[in-house]
Structure formats: structure tokens, C-alpha cells
Amino acid sequence: MSYARINTMTFVSPEAADTLEAQYVETAPGSFTEATLLTFVRTGPTTASLTSVYPDKAAFDRSAPIRAERMKANEGLIASVEMTEGDVRLCHTN
């Protein structure tokens, strides 16, 4: 069963959000190579929701060190982050 991580992020400023957004859009597909779906939804000037879906929990777990490294590298841009995870019950695309 697919497994997902949802990050709700608040950035220290709109400029920090712009910087991290551009970086994520450019580099996330190459960093999270096992993800079957990556989204970055800008929910406000200083907020975003990022979702990644993996084929299974094992692939999700393998991505955790990559996420930790990226979070540490960008800690100066991020005011707070709430991470949730769980089994994917629906992942529909047209």
C-alpha cells in the first residue's frame, strides 16, 4: 500500500518561502527518486503544504534521511513544520 508524508510548513518570510519553493521544485524530483507523487502547494505568503507519496512504507522510510538532510540545510528558512504520515487510501489523477 502506498504511504505518504504531509508537511505543513511556515517560513520565516515570504522571501524565504520563495527561496525554498524554487529549490524544492528544482531539486525534489532528483532527491526523492522513489516518490510516485510530489506536490508543493503554496497556501499563503509564508506557508505551504508539501505531500510526497511512496509505493510503500519501506520506500518512505528510505527517504527519511534525505528529508532530514534537506530540512537541516534549510532550517534558517523554516519557522515551523508539522509532519504527518499515513497509508494512502486514494491517489487519483486525470
C-alpha positions, -999 to 999 in steps of 0.1 A, spaced: 0 0 0 12 35 -8 24 56 21 25 94 23 42 123 42 24 156 45 45 186 57 27 218 67 54 245 67 56 281 78 86 301 66 103 329 83 94 354 55 78 355 20 113 357 6 123 325 25 92 308 12 101 319 -24 136 305 -20 126 272 -6 98 268 -32 122 274 -61 147 250 -46 122 223 -39 106 225 -74 140 222 -90 156 195 -68 130 174 -51 123 150 -80 160 142 -81 163 138 -44 132 118 -37 136 94 -66 113 67 -51 83 91 -47 55 84 -71 39 119 -64 54 151 -51 34 183 -45 43 218 -32 12 239 -27 17 275 -17 -11 282 8 -1 317 17 28 342 15 47 323 42 30 289 42 30 257 21 18 222 22 41 195 7 30 160 1 50 130 -10 36 96 -19 58 65 -19 50 30 -32 52 16 3 63 23 39 98 9 32 104 34 4 90 61 26 115 51 54 144 52 29 135 88 21 137 99 57 174 106 58 172 127 27 143 147 42 163 152 74 193 164 55 173 189 34 154 202 65 187 208 83 202 226 53 171 249 52 165 254 89 171 291 86 142 295 62 117 275 82 98 289 112 79 257 119 69 224 103 42 199 112 47 165 96 21 138 94 22 104 76 0 75 68 -15 50 44 -28 64 11 -64 54 5 -69 74 -27 -44 89 -51 -64 100 -82 -51 119 -112 -67 126 -145 
